[in-house]
Amino acid sequence: MMKLKILIYTATLLLFFILDSAAAQTLNRYEFSERHMGSDFGIILYAESDSIANAASDSAYARIEELNGVMSDYMADSELNRLSHTSGSGERVKLSRDLYRVLSEAQWKSYQTDGLFDATIGPMTQSWRQLRRSANPMLPSGAEQMQIKERVGYEHLVLNHEDQTARLLRRDMSLDLGGIGKGFAADDVMSVLNSFGIYSALIDAGGDVTLGDPPPDRESWTTAVPKLITRDGTEVIRLALSSKSVATSGDLYQFAMVDGVRYSHILDPKTGLGSTLQVQATVVSRTGTDADAWASVLSLMRPEEGIKFIEQIEDTEAILFVREGDSVKEFMSSGMSDLLLTVTAEDAE
C-alpha cells in the first residue's frame, strides 16, 4: 500500500511539473507582411519560437499565392479565368476543390441576396475599370449596359455538386471573386497557422481582418476600422473581437466622379454601375468569407434594409456610416454596440 501511495504521489508531482512547464512556455509576438492579391497581407501571430513562426508564415503566404492562382481575375492563366474562357461552350469543367468551395459560397450568397452579390459580375467590373482609368470618364451608353447585363447573372453559372463541375451558360461571361476572395483566403491562412499549433493570430487581408484567439493575457484583440475621412485625417472606430472576422466596404477611398456624381468602386449587379448611396459598411461575422461578402452587399443596400437583412444572419453584426451632405448618419445592428469600444483616432492593435 505504501509503495502504491508513493507511485501516486510521484505521478501527481510529474503531472504538476508538466502542466507548470506548459504554462511557463512563453509565446512571443511576430509580425509579417507581404503583398498578395493586389493588397498587403499582414500577419500577427504568437508562437513559441522563431523557427515555428517563420515556418508558419512561409506556409501561410504560400497558401495565399496558391489561392491567387485559383481565384485571380487578373492572372490570365488562373483557374477562374480558364473557366471563364469556356463560357457559352456547354462544357462542364471539373473544378479544383478550392475553386468549387469559393464558387459554392458565392452562389449561396447570390441566392440569399437575390443577386445583389454576384460572382459573374466580371464584364461589369472590366467596363468599370476602364471608366475609372479614363481621364474623362463617361458612363456606358444604354445599349452598352444592356449588352453587358446579358453576360451577367448568377443563374447562368451552374455548379454540379456530385462531380464538382461548373458550366457558364452565356457567351463571354467573366467571373470576379473580388467581393469574397480575400476573406476566403484569410480563412484558409488561419487554418494553416492552426496546423502549426498557432491559435492566437491576426490576419489583415488588405483591411479585412480575421482573428483567432486573443493575445496572451488579453481577453480580445483591439481592431480599428475607418469611419470617415476628415480634414484632420481618418476617423476610426475600435472593436474588441476574438475568433471573428471584420470587413469594411464602401467608397471611402475608391470611387469615380462622373458628371458630378460620385460612384463607388463597388458595383451593383442590377445596374452595372457603381453605387451612389455612399454607404460604408463594416461587418463582423464568423468567417472572413462571410464578413467580406456581407460588407460588399450592405454597401449596395439602403441602410435600413441592410440592417434588417443582417439581423437575419446568425452571429453577424454590422455598423453603417451614410454620408448625407456634410453629415454622417450611423446605423447599427442590435448586437454591434457590445463589440464597439469607442470612436477614436488611435491606431489598431
Solvent accessible surface area in square Angstrom, and as a share of the most:
residue,aa,sasa,rsa
1,M,169,0.75
2,M,136,0.61
3,K,153,0.65
4,L,95,0.47
5,K,120,0.51
6,I,99,0.50
7,L,108,0.54
8,I,101,0.51
9,Y,139,0.53
10,T,74,0.43
11,A,59,0.46
12,T,55,0.32
13,L,92,0.46
14,L,104,0.52
15,L,98,0.49
16,F,127,0.53
17,F,134,0.56
18,I,95,0.48
19,L,102,0.51
20,D,98,0.51
21,S,47,0.30
22,A,57,0.44
23,A,86,0.67
24,A,74,0.58
25,Q,103,0.46
26,T,94,0.55
27,L,76,0.38
28,N,65,0.33
29,R,93,0.34
30,Y,35,0.13
31,E,112,0.50
32,F,46,0.19
33,S,79,0.51
34,E,78,0.35
35,R,157,0.57
36,H,22,0.10
37,M,37,0.17
38,G,58,0.56
39,S,14,0.09
40,D,79,0.41
41,F,0,0.00
42,G,18,0.17
43,I,1,0.00
44,I,18,0.09
45,L,0,0.00
46,Y,25,0.10
47,A,2,0.02
48,E,87,0.39
49,S,38,0.25
50,D,89,0.46
51,S,79,0.51
52,I,60,0.31
53,A,0,0.00
54,N,70,0.36
55,A,43,0.34
56,A,0,0.00
57,S,3,0.02
58,D,95,0.49
59,S,41,0.26
60,A,0,0.00
61,Y,11,0.04
62,A,63,0.49
63,R,40,0.14
64,I,0,0.00
65,E,84,0.38
66,E,96,0.43
67,L,0,0.00
68,N,22,0.11
69,G,25,0.24
70,V,17,0.09
71,M,11,0.05
72,S,13,0.09
73,D,37,0.19
74,Y,154,0.58
75,M,78,0.35
76,A,85,0.66
77,D,103,0.54
78,S,1,0.01
79,E,23,0.10
80,L,0,0.00
81,N,16,0.08
82,R,119,0.43
83,L,2,0.01
84,S,7,0.05
85,H,142,0.63
86,T,27,0.16
87,S,13,0.08
88,G,20,0.20
89,S,70,0.45
90,G,51,0.49
91,E,92,0.41
92,R,129,0.47
93,V,31,0.18
94,K,133,0.57
95,L,6,0.03
96,S,45,0.29
97,R,164,0.60
98,D,17,0.09
99,L,0,0.00
100,Y,21,0.08
101,R,67,0.24
102,V,0,0.00
103,L,0,0.00
104,S,29,0.19
105,E,63,0.28
106,A,0,0.00
107,Q,32,0.14
108,W,138,0.48
109,K,4,0.02
110,S,0,0.00
111,Y,148,0.56
112,Q,61,0.27
113,T,17,0.10
114,D,101,0.52
115,G,6,0.06
116,L,27,0.13
117,F,13,0.06
118,D,13,0.07
119,A,1,0.00
120,T,0,0.00
121,I,20,0.10
122,G,2,0.02
123,P,3,0.02
124,M,2,0.01
125,T,19,0.11
126,Q,79,0.35
127,S,26,0.17
128,W,7,0.03
129,R,50,0.18
130,Q,128,0.57
131,L,13,0.06
132,R,93,0.34
133,R,176,0.64
134,S,50,0.33
135,A,113,0.88
136,N,114,0.59
137,P,31,0.19
138,M,145,0.65
139,L,59,0.29
140,P,24,0.15
141,S,57,0.37
142,G,51,0.49
143,A,67,0.52
144,E,86,0.39
145,Q,42,0.19
146,M,112,0.50
147,Q,115,0.51
148,I,25,0.13
149,K,71,0.30
150,E,99,0.45
151,R,72,0.26
152,V,14,0.08
153,G,8,0.08
154,Y,48,0.18
155,E,103,0.46
156,H,23,0.10
157,L,5,0.03
158,V,53,0.30
159,L,26,0.13
160,N,49,0.25
161,H,134,0.60
162,E,168,0.75
163,D,50,0.26
164,Q,59,0.26
165,T,11,0.07
166,A,1,0.01
167,R,82,0.30
168,L,3,0.01
169,L,81,0.40
170,R,102,0.37
171,R,170,0.62
172,D,95,0.49
173,M,6,0.02
174,S,12,0.08
175,L,0,0.00
176,D,17,0.09
177,L,7,0.03
178,G,60,0.58
179,G,20,0.19
180,I,0,0.00
181,G,6,0.06
182,K,58,0.24
183,G,1,0.01
184,F,8,0.03
185,A,0,0.00
186,A,1,0.01
187,D,32,0.17
188,D,14,0.07
189,V,0,0.00
190,M,22,0.10
191,S,69,0.45
192,V,28,0.16
193,L,0,0.00
194,N,46,0.24
195,S,90,0.58
196,F,73,0.30
197,G,53,0.51
198,I,4,0.02
199,Y,118,0.45
200,S,11,0.07
201,A,0,0.00
202,L,13,0.06
203,I,0,0.00
204,D,50,0.26
205,A,0,0.00
206,G,43,0.42
207,G,43,0.41
208,D,23,0.12
209,V,16,0.09
210,T,9,0.05
211,L,6,0.03
212,G,8,0.08
213,D,67,0.35
214,P,34,0.21
215,P,5,0.03
216,P,55,0.35
217,D,153,0.79
218,R,100,0.36
219,E,167,0.75
220,S,25,0.16
221,W,0,0.00
222,T,14,0.08
223,T,3,0.02
224,A,26,0.20
225,V,5,0.03
226,P,31,0.19
227,K,37,0.16
228,L,29,0.14
229,I,84,0.43
230,T,54,0.32
231,R,249,0.91
232,D,147,0.76
233,G,34,0.33
234,T,49,0.28
235,E,55,0.25
236,V,21,0.12
237,I,1,0.00
238,R,52,0.19
239,L,0,0.00
240,A,29,0.22
241,L,4,0.02
242,S,37,0.24
243,S,65,0.42
244,K,55,0.23
245,S,2,0.01
246,V,1,0.01
247,A,2,0.02
248,T,36,0.21
249,S,14,0.09
250,G,11,0.11
251,D,2,0.01
252,L,10,0.05
253,Y,135,0.52
254,Q,86,0.38
255,F,74,0.31
256,A,11,0.08
257,M,97,0.43
258,V,2,0.01
259,D,140,0.73
260,G,69,0.66
261,V,62,0.36
262,R,51,0.19
263,Y,20,0.08
264,S,5,0.04
265,H,53,0.23
266,I,29,0.15
267,L,16,0.08
268,D,25,0.13
269,P,15,0.10
270,K,104,0.44
271,T,58,0.34
272,G,12,0.12
273,L,30,0.15
274,G,4,0.04
275,S,13,0.08
276,T,68,0.39
277,L,48,0.24
278,Q,50,0.22
279,V,4,0.02
280,Q,5,0.02
281,A,0,0.00
282,T,1,0.00
283,V,0,0.00
284,V,3,0.02
285,S,1,0.00
286,R,124,0.45
287,T,51,0.30
288,G,4,0.04
289,T,8,0.05
290,D,22,0.11
291,A,1,0.00
292,D,11,0.06
293,A,0,0.00
294,W,6,0.02
295,A,1,0.01
296,S,16,0.10
297,V,1,0.00
298,L,0,0.00
299,S,4,0.02
300,L,17,0.09
301,M,31,0.14
302,R,143,0.52
303,P,15,0.10
304,E,110,0.49
305,E,97,0.44
306,G,0,0.00
307,I,26,0.13
308,K,144,0.61
309,F,29,0.12
310,I,0,0.00
311,E,83,0.37
312,Q,133,0.59
313,I,30,0.15
314,E,120,0.54
315,D,76,0.39
316,T,6,0.03
317,E,38,0.17
318,A,0,0.00
319,I,0,0.00
320,L,0,0.00
321,F,5,0.02
322,V,9,0.05
323,R,55,0.20
324,E,85,0.38
325,G,75,0.72
326,D,160,0.83
327,S,61,0.39
328,V,46,0.26
329,K,103,0.44
330,E,83,0.37
331,F,48,0.20
332,M,70,0.31
333,S,4,0.03
334,S,91,0.59
335,G,17,0.16
336,M,0,0.00
337,S,63,0.41
338,D,123,0.64
339,L,38,0.19
340,L,44,0.22
341,L,88,0.44
342,T,63,0.37
343,V,65,0.37
344,T,26,0.15
345,A,84,0.65
346,E,106,0.48
347,D,125,0.65
348,A,50,0.39
349,E,55,0.25
